[in-house]
Amino acid sequence: MKKRALLSVSDKSGILEFAKALEELGYEILSTGGTMKHLAENGVNVLAVDEVTGFPEIMEGRVKTLNPLIHGGLLAKRDDKTHQAQMEEHDINPIDIVCVNLYPFKETISKPDVTTEDAIENIDIGGPAMLRASAKNHAYVTVIVDVVDYEQVLTELKADGQTTNETRRRLAAKVFRHTAAYDALIANYLTNLSGEEFPEQVTYTYELKQPLRYGENPHQKAAFYSKPLGSDFSIAYAEQLHGKELSYNNIQDANAALQIVKEFEAPSAVAVKHMNPCGVGTAETIAEAFSKAYEADSVSIFGGIIALNREVDVTTAEQLSEIFLEIIIAPSFAKEAIELLTKKKNIRLLTISFEQNKQDEWNTVSVEGGLLMQEPDKYGFTDAEIRVATDREPTEEEWEAMKLGWAVVKHVKSNAIVVSDDQMTLGVGAGQMNRVGAAGIALEQAGDRAKGAALASDAFFPMDDTVEAAAKAGITAIIQPGGSVKDEDSIKKANEYGITMVFTGVRHFKH
């Protein structure tokens, strides 16, 4: 009895060569639909599945391989006497190789004009059933879902007449990963259509973007995965123009820088170290914006990650090239800027689409034994119910300074304080166990520049000590959520020093 291979693929690359090689090895080729037509037109002797089943394809091809004569051939245990007897009784022939890939569901739903009907029609049923049956029975069946595995299978068949158990098990595992990811995309698509925010189960799938040299520290293994159909406005979909591979910490920092620069419409530059901003600047040109980000903290920016929301021109590139930087992220780089910056061998240059064309993704954080999910903190100044809590109203310049500080402080690890003027950060206090400690760091960094500046806090003041410290440093405007039982103490202290203080009603904790 001839060995049989069932080939039915949506991705036709390499399938003709694979089929001809199997034919030369003595395999009978079964196929369906477009694959069968493609093979037959190119000289492969193909046996139609409906010739095996004696039943035609029906319901627009929705039902063709869901038949005992196919699945019996996939699932039969070859060394089981009962199975053998039942195969003989029902005239079931074993199928030894299955090569199937699925309807292009991901590609279909990625189209901007996709209809629900198109999406539903691209949910494969027979393909996953054959793949799962073959993978379950991998002790006897070689199952292939990826064109990259054709060569390995053929090499083993030519050498030994069969594949190894190790190869069949590896390919079976790949199949179950593939079908699980496929079903996860379908489940998430339909869940979004139904409007359920927190379904009883949630399954995400990710695709390997690159293995990393190491993780947060050299003794930790790591890899970078991206979401299928993820936002183009993300590090996962950045194009790297130059430099060595990104590290685990590079990716974390680059993501942090990108999230901050998204806050600004005007030409802006953000410098990040260890996932906290060390300098943010806005101006009329991107060169001026970077100059202000550099001036904000010319020490911490060394070895930092820079995100800019305008093309890097040669003037900006000249400034960037004067200091050691790990990564520069921008929508694009002028030709002259690339020529200048690529003189530095290791600096990474990344371009990202700054056109947000996809729905904001929810944040996920793994904890031991579980996962936390939350919607992104998109709450901005225009969303807040602003209330001036003190006697003095802010000046126009103070309003702009507070807006900048409040946009940045939500991206700083809590407890967080940001000191800023209307164009740049002047001091950042991050990750402290008490708020006055964070204020002390930010005010010390700002130094004399704190005089006439604004102070932004990610959460309310439990006591008036932060206002006291701000006043002594020369701060004239404060923006904070309010809501403490001791708000009146802080208001009284601000009035005492002539500080204007604004309540937003919203906190921006970042852990």
C-alpha positions as CSV (number, residue, x, y, z in Angstrom):
1,M,0.0,0.0,0.0
2,K,1.3,3.4,-1.0
3,K,2.0,5.9,1.7
4,R,-0.3,8.9,1.6
5,A,0.3,12.7,2.1
6,L,-2.5,15.1,2.4
7,L,-1.6,18.6,1.3
8,S,-4.1,21.5,1.6
9,V,-2.5,25.0,2.1
10,S,-3.5,28.6,1.8
11,D,0.2,29.6,1.6
12,K,1.3,27.9,-1.6
13,S,5.0,28.9,-1.3
14,G,7.2,25.8,-1.7
15,I,4.3,23.4,-1.8
16,L,4.8,22.3,-5.5
17,E,8.5,21.4,-4.8
18,F,7.5,19.6,-1.6
19,A,4.7,17.6,-3.4
20,K,7.0,16.6,-6.3
21,A,9.7,15.4,-3.8
22,L,7.1,13.3,-1.9
23,E,5.9,11.9,-5.2
24,E,9.4,10.8,-6.1
25,L,9.6,9.1,-2.6
26,G,6.5,7.0,-3.5
27,Y,3.8,9.0,-1.7
28,E,0.3,9.3,-3.1
29,I,-0.8,12.9,-2.9
30,L,-4.3,13.8,-1.6
31,S,-5.5,17.4,-1.9
32,T,-8.5,19.8,-2.1
33,G,-9.6,23.0,-3.7
34,G,-7.0,25.5,-4.8
35,T,-4.0,23.4,-3.7
36,M,-5.2,20.4,-5.8
37,K,-5.7,22.7,-8.8
38,H,-2.2,24.3,-8.3
39,L,-0.5,20.9,-8.0
40,A,-2.4,19.2,-10.9
41,E,-1.7,22.1,-13.3
42,N,2.0,21.7,-12.5
43,G,2.3,18.0,-13.3
44,V,1.6,16.4,-9.9
45,N,-0.7,13.3,-9.8
46,V,-3.3,14.4,-7.3
47,L,-6.1,12.3,-5.7
48,A,-9.0,14.5,-4.8
49,V,-10.3,14.1,-1.2
50,D,-13.8,13.6,-2.4
51,E,-12.6,10.6,-4.5
52,V,-11.5,9.1,-1.1
53,T,-14.6,10.0,0.8
54,G,-17.1,9.4,-2.0
55,F,-18.8,12.6,-0.8
56,P,-18.6,15.9,-2.6
57,E,-17.5,19.2,-1.1
58,I,-20.7,21.0,0.1
59,M,-21.8,24.3,1.6
60,E,-19.3,26.4,-0.4
61,G,-16.4,24.2,0.7
62,R,-17.2,24.4,4.4
63,V,-17.5,20.6,4.6
64,K,-15.0,18.5,2.7
65,T,-12.4,16.8,4.9
66,L,-14.7,16.3,8.0
67,N,-15.2,12.6,7.2
68,P,-14.3,9.3,8.9
69,L,-12.4,8.2,5.9
70,I,-10.0,11.1,6.4
71,H,-9.9,11.4,10.1
72,G,-9.8,7.7,10.6
73,G,-6.7,7.7,8.4
74,L,-5.2,10.4,10.6
75,L,-6.1,9.1,14.1
76,A,-5.6,5.3,13.7
77,K,-3.0,3.7,15.9
78,R,-1.0,1.6,13.4
79,D,0.1,-1.0,15.9
80,D,-3.4,-1.5,17.5
81,K,-5.2,-4.6,16.3
82,T,-8.6,-3.2,17.0
83,H,-7.8,0.0,15.0
84,Q,-6.4,-2.1,12.2
85,A,-9.5,-4.3,12.0
86,Q,-11.8,-1.3,12.0
87,M,-9.7,0.3,9.2
88,E,-10.1,-2.8,7.1
89,E,-13.8,-3.1,7.8
90,H,-14.5,0.5,6.7
91,D,-11.9,0.7,3.9
92,I,-9.9,3.4,5.7
93,N,-6.3,4.0,4.4
94,P,-3.7,5.6,6.7
95,I,-2.4,9.1,6.0
96,D,1.2,9.4,6.9
97,I,2.0,13.1,6.2
98,V,-0.3,16.1,6.7
99,C,0.7,19.5,5.4
100,V,-2.0,22.1,6.2
101,N,-2.0,25.8,6.9
102,L,-5.1,27.7,7.7
103,Y,-7.4,30.3,6.2
104,P,-5.8,33.7,6.6
105,F,-7.9,35.0,9.5
106,K,-5.2,37.4,10.8
107,E,-4.6,38.9,7.4
108,T,-8.3,39.2,6.8
109,I,-9.1,41.1,10.0
110,S,-6.1,43.4,9.5
111,K,-7.7,45.0,6.5
112,P,-9.2,48.4,7.3
113,D,-12.4,47.7,5.4
114,V,-12.9,44.1,6.6
115,T,-16.6,43.1,7.1
116,T,-17.8,40.8,9.8
117,E,-19.0,38.4,7.1
118,D,-15.5,38.2,5.6
119,A,-13.9,37.6,9.0
120,I,-16.3,34.8,9.8
121,E,-15.8,33.1,6.4
122,N,-12.0,33.0,7.1
123,I,-12.4,31.0,10.3
124,D,-11.0,27.6,9.3
125,I,-12.8,24.5,10.6
126,G,-11.5,21.5,8.7
127,G,-7.9,22.7,8.7
128,P,-7.5,22.9,12.5
129,A,-9.4,19.6,12.9
130,M,-6.9,17.8,10.6
131,L,-3.9,19.5,12.2
132,R,-5.0,18.6,15.8
133,A,-5.9,15.0,14.8
134,S,-2.5,14.5,13.2
135,A,-0.6,16.2,16.0
136,K,-2.4,14.1,18.6
137,N,-1.4,11.0,16.6
138,H,2.2,12.2,16.0
139,A,3.5,8.8,17.0
140,Y,2.5,7.8,13.5
141,V,1.8,11.0,11.5
142,T,4.1,13.7,10.4
143,V,2.2,17.0,10.5
144,I,3.5,20.3,9.0
145,V,2.1,23.7,9.4
146,D,5.1,25.9,8.4
147,V,6.9,26.0,5.1
148,V,10.2,26.2,6.9
149,D,9.8,22.6,8.0
150,Y,9.5,21.1,4.5
151,E,13.3,20.7,4.1
152,Q,13.9,18.9,7.4
153,V,11.1,16.5,6.7
154,L,12.3,15.7,3.2
155,T,15.9,15.2,4.5
156,E,14.8,12.6,7.0
157,L,12.5,10.9,4.6
158,K,15.3,10.6,2.0
159,A,17.8,9.3,4.6
160,D,15.6,6.8,6.5
161,G,12.3,6.5,4.8
162,Q,10.6,8.1,7.8
163,T,10.8,11.1,10.1
164,T,12.2,10.7,13.6
165,N,10.0,10.6,16.7
166,E,11.7,13.7,17.9
167,T,10.9,15.6,14.8
168,R,7.3,14.5,14.8
169,R,6.9,15.6,18.4
170,R,8.5,18.9,17.7
171,L,6.2,19.5,14.7
172,A,3.1,18.4,16.8
173,A,3.9,20.9,19.5
174,K,4.3,23.6,16.8
175,V,0.8,22.7,15.4
176,F,-0.8,23.0,18.8
177,R,0.9,26.4,19.3
178,H,-0.3,27.4,15.9
179,T,-3.9,26.4,16.4
180,A,-4.0,27.9,19.9
181,A,-2.8,31.2,18.5
182,Y,-5.3,31.0,15.7
183,D,-8.2,30.4,18.0
184,A,-7.0,33.2,20.4
185,L,-7.2,35.7,17.5
186,I,-10.7,34.5,16.7
187,A,-11.8,34.6,20.3
188,N,-10.5,38.1,20.8
189,Y,-12.0,39.4,17.6
190,L,-15.5,38.0,18.5
191,T,-15.1,39.2,22.1
192,N,-14.4,42.7,20.9
193,L,-17.4,42.5,18.6
194,S,-19.6,41.5,21.5
195,G,-18.3,44.4,23.7
196,E,-17.2,42.2,26.6
197,E,-14.5,44.0,28.7
198,F,-13.7,41.2,31.1
199,P,-14.7,37.8,29.7
200,E,-14.6,34.7,32.0
201,Q,-11.4,33.7,30.2
202,V,-8.8,35.7,28.3
203,T,-6.2,34.3,25.9
204,Y,-3.4,36.3,24.3
205,T,-1.1,35.2,21.6
206,Y,2.3,36.7,20.7
207,E,4.8,36.1,17.9
208,L,8.6,35.9,18.4
209,K,10.2,39.1,17.3
210,Q,13.7,38.2,18.4
211,P,15.6,36.3,21.1
212,L,17.6,38.6,23.3
213,R,21.2,38.2,24.4
214,Y,20.0,38.4,28.0
215,G,17.3,39.8,30.2
216,E,17.3,42.5,32.8
217,N,20.6,41.2,34.0
218,P,23.2,39.0,32.1
219,H,22.3,35.9,34.1
220,Q,18.6,36.0,33.0
221,K,17.4,34.6,29.7
222,A,14.9,36.7,27.6
223,A,13.1,37.1,24.3
224,F,11.0,39.8,22.7
225,Y,7.5,38.9,21.5
226,S,5.1,41.1,19.6
227,K,1.3,41.1,19.4
228,P,-0.2,40.1,16.0
229,L,-2.1,43.1,14.7
230,G,-0.5,45.2,17.4
231,S,-0.3,49.0,17.2
232,D,2.2,50.4,14.6
233,F,2.8,53.2,17.1
234,S,4.9,50.9,19.3
235,I,8.4,49.6,19.9
236,A,7.3,46.1,18.8
237,Y,6.6,47.5,15.3
238,A,9.6,49.8,15.0
239,E,12.0,49.6,12.1
240,Q,15.7,49.6,13.2
241,L,17.8,51.5,10.7
242,H,21.2,51.1,12.4
243,G,23.0,49.7,15.5
244,K,23.3,46.5,17.4
245,E,20.4,44.5,18.6
246,L,18.1,45.9,21.2
247,S,18.4,44.5,24.7
248,Y,15.7,43.7,27.2
249,N,16.3,47.0,29.1
250,N,16.6,49.0,25.8
251,I,13.1,47.8,24.9
252,Q,11.6,48.7,28.3
253,D,13.2,52.2,28.2
254,A,12.3,52.8,24.5
255,N,8.7,51.9,25.3
256,A,8.7,54.3,28.2
257,A,10.1,57.2,26.1
258,L,7.6,56.6,23.4
259,Q,4.6,56.7,25.8
260,I,5.8,60.0,27.1
261,V,6.4,61.7,23.8
262,K,2.9,60.6,22.7
263,E,1.6,63.2,25.2
264,F,2.8,66.2,23.1
265,E,1.6,67.8,19.9
266,A,4.3,70.4,19.6
267,P,7.9,69.4,18.6
268,S,9.1,67.5,21.6
269,A,12.0,65.4,22.9
270,V,12.1,63.0,25.7
271,A,15.1,61.5,27.4
272,V,14.6,58.3,29.5
273,K,16.9,56.4,31.9
274,H,15.6,53.2,33.7
275,M,12.0,53.8,32.5
276,N,11.8,57.3,34.1
277,P,12.1,60.6,32.2
278,C,15.3,62.5,33.0
279,G,14.5,65.3,30.6
280,V,11.6,66.5,28.5
281,G,11.6,69.6,26.2
282,T,9.1,71.2,23.9
283,A,9.8,74.1,21.4
284,E,9.1,75.4,18.0
285,T,11.7,73.1,16.4
286,I,12.8,69.6,17.2
287,A,16.4,70.8,17.6
288,E,15.4,73.3,20.2
289,A,13.2,70.7,21.9
290,F,16.1,68.3,22.2
291,S,18.4,71.1,23.5
292,K,15.9,71.7,26.3
293,A,15.6,68.0,27.1
294,Y,19.4,67.9,27.4
295,E,19.5,71.0,29.6
296,A,16.9,69.5,31.9
297,D,19.5,66.9,33.1
298,S,22.7,66.9,31.2
299,V,24.2,64.2,33.5
300,S,21.5,61.6,33.5
301,I,20.9,61.8,29.8
302,F,24.3,60.1,29.2
303,G,23.6,56.6,27.9
304,G,19.9,57.4,27.7
305,I,17.1,56.7,25.2
306,I,15.7,59.6,23.2
307,A,12.3,59.8,21.6
308,L,11.4,62.7,19.3
309,N,8.1,63.3,17.6
310,R,9.5,65.1,14.5
311,E,11.9,64.0,11.8
312,V,15.5,64.2,12.9
313,D,17.2,66.9,10.8
314,V,20.9,67.4,10.5
315,T,20.9,70.2,13.1
316,T,19.3,67.9,15.7
317,A,21.6,65.1,14.6
318,E,24.7,67.2,15.3
319,Q,23.5,67.7,18.9
320,L,22.6,64.1,19.3
321,S,26.0,62.9,18.1
322,E,27.8,64.9,20.7
323,I,26.8,62.6,23.6
324,F,26.7,58.9,24.1
325,L,23.1,57.7,23.6
326,E,21.8,54.1,23.4
327,I,18.7,54.7,21.2
328,I,17.1,57.5,19.1
329,I,13.5,57.0,18.2
330,A,11.8,59.3,15.6
331,P,9.2,59.2,12.8
332,S,12.0,59.5,10.3
333,F,15.6,60.7,9.8
334,A,16.8,63.0,7.1
335,K,19.4,61.5,4.9
336,E,22.2,63.8,6.2
337,A,21.2,63.0,9.8
338,I,21.5,59.2,9.1
339,E,24.9,59.7,7.5
340,L,26.1,61.6,10.6
341,L,24.6,59.4,13.3
342,T,25.6,56.1,11.7
343,K,29.2,57.0,12.1
344,K,28.6,55.8,15.7
345,K,28.7,52.0,15.3
346,N,26.5,51.0,18.2
347,I,23.8,53.6,18.4
348,R,20.4,52.2,17.6
349,L,18.2,54.3,15.3
350,L,14.5,53.4,15.2
351,T,11.7,54.7,13.1
352,I,8.0,54.4,14.2
353,S,4.8,55.4,12.6
354,F,3.5,58.3,14.7
355,E,0.0,58.0,13.2
356,Q,-2.0,56.2,15.8
357,N,-4.2,54.1,13.5
358,K,-5.3,51.3,15.9
359,Q,-7.2,51.1,19.1
360,D,-5.2,51.6,22.3
361,E,-4.1,48.3,23.8
362,W,-4.8,47.5,27.4
363,N,-1.8,47.2,29.7
364,T,-0.9,43.8,31.0
365,V,1.5,43.0,33.8
366,S,2.5,39.5,34.8
367,V,2.5,38.5,38.5
368,E,3.5,35.2,39.9
369,G,0.6,32.9,39.1
370,G,-1.5,35.5,37.2
371,L,-1.9,38.5,35.0
372,L,-3.2,42.0,35.7
373,M,-5.0,44.0,33.0
374,Q,-6.0,47.6,32.8
375,E,-6.9,50.2,30.2
376,P,-4.1,52.7,29.5
377,D,-4.0,55.9,31.5
378,K,-5.1,58.3,28.7
379,Y,-6.5,60.9,31.1
380,G,-5.1,64.2,30.1
381,F,-5.4,67.9,31.1
382,T,-8.4,68.5,28.9
383,D,-10.3,65.6,30.6
384,A,-9.7,66.9,34.1
385,E,-12.2,69.0,36.1
386,I,-9.7,71.6,36.9
387,R,-10.3,73.7,40.1
388,V,-8.1,76.5,41.4
389,A,-8.1,75.8,45.1
390,T,-6.1,78.8,46.2
391,D,-6.7,82.6,46.3
392,R,-4.4,83.3,43.4
393,E,-5.2,82.3,39.8
394,P,-2.4,81.0,37.7
395,T,-0.8,83.2,35.0
396,E,-0.8,81.9,31.4
397,E,2.8,80.9,31.7
398,E,2.1,79.0,35.0
399,W,-0.8,77.2,33.3
400,E,1.5,76.0,30.5
401,A,4.1,74.9,33.0
402,M,1.6,72.9,35.0
403,K,0.2,71.2,31.8
404,L,3.7,70.1,30.9
405,G,4.5,68.8,34.3
406,W,1.2,67.0,34.7
407,A,1.7,65.3,31.2
408,V,5.1,64.0,32.3
409,V,4.4,63.1,36.0
410,K,2.0,60.3,35.1
411,H,4.9,58.5,33.4
412,V,7.2,58.7,36.4
413,K,7.3,55.9,39.0
414,S,5.4,56.8,42.1
415,N,5.7,58.6,44.4
416,A,6.4,61.1,41.7
417,I,7.1,64.8,41.5
418,V,8.0,66.8,38.4
419,V,9.3,70.4,38.4
420,S,8.9,72.2,35.1
421,D,8.5,75.5,33.3
422,D,6.4,76.0,30.2
423,Q,9.0,74.3,27.9
424,M,11.0,71.7,29.8
425,T,11.3,69.6,32.9
426,L,13.7,71.0,35.5
427,G,13.7,68.2,38.1
428,V,12.2,64.7,38.5
429,G,11.7,62.9,41.7
430,A,10.8,59.2,41.1
431,G,9.9,56.0,43.0
432,Q,10.2,57.3,46.5
433,M,8.4,55.9,49.5
434,N,7.0,59.3,50.6
435,R,6.0,62.3,48.6
436,V,8.1,64.9,50.3
437,G,11.1,62.7,49.6
438,A,10.2,62.7,45.9
439,A,9.8,66.5,46.0
440,G,13.2,66.9,47.7
441,I,14.9,65.1,44.8
442,A,13.1,67.0,42.1
443,L,13.6,70.4,43.8
444,E,17.3,69.7,44.5
445,Q,17.8,68.8,40.8
446,A,16.0,71.9,39.7
447,G,18.1,74.1,42.0
448,D,17.8,77.8,41.2
449,R,15.6,77.0,38.2
450,A,12.8,76.1,40.6
451,K,12.2,79.8,41.2
452,G,9.0,80.7,39.3
453,A,8.5,77.1,38.1
454,A,5.6,74.7,38.6
455,L,5.5,71.5,40.6
456,A,3.3,68.5,39.5
457,S,2.4,65.6,41.8
458,D,1.0,62.3,40.7
459,A,-1.2,62.0,43.8
460,F,-2.5,64.3,46.6
461,F,-0.5,65.7,49.5
462,P,-1.2,63.9,52.7
463,M,0.4,66.8,54.6
464,D,1.5,70.4,53.9
465,D,5.2,69.5,54.0
466,T,5.5,69.2,50.2
467,V,4.0,72.7,49.7
468,E,6.4,74.1,52.4
469,A,9.4,72.5,50.5
470,A,8.2,73.8,47.2
471,A,7.7,77.4,48.5
472,K,11.2,77.5,50.0
473,A,12.6,76.5,46.6
474,G,10.7,79.3,44.8
475,I,7.9,77.3,43.2
476,T,4.9,79.5,42.3
477,A,2.4,77.0,40.9
478,I,1.4,73.5,42.0
479,I,-0.9,71.0,40.2
480,Q,-2.1,67.9,42.1
481,P,-5.2,65.7,42.3
482,G,-6.5,66.9,45.7
483,G,-8.7,64.6,47.8
484,S,-6.7,64.4,51.0
485,V,-8.4,64.8,54.3
486,K,-5.8,67.5,54.9
487,D,-6.3,69.4,51.7
488,E,-7.1,72.5,53.6
489,D,-3.7,72.5,55.3
490,S,-2.0,72.4,51.9
491,I,-4.3,75.2,50.6
492,K,-3.6,77.3,53.6
493,K,0.1,76.8,53.3
494,A,0.0,77.7,49.5
495,N,-2.0,80.9,50.2
496,E,0.5,81.8,52.9
497,Y,3.3,81.8,50.3
498,G,1.3,83.2,47.4
499,I,1.4,79.9,45.5
500,T,-1.4,79.1,43.1
501,M,-2.5,75.5,43.4
502,V,-4.7,73.6,41.0
503,F,-6.7,70.4,41.8
504,T,-7.4,68.0,38.9
505,G,-9.4,65.4,40.8
506,V,-7.4,62.6,39.1
507,R,-4.3,60.8,40.3
508,H,-1.6,59.2,38.1
509,F,0.0,56.4,40.2
510,K,2.5,54.4,38.2
511,H,3.9,51.3,39.9
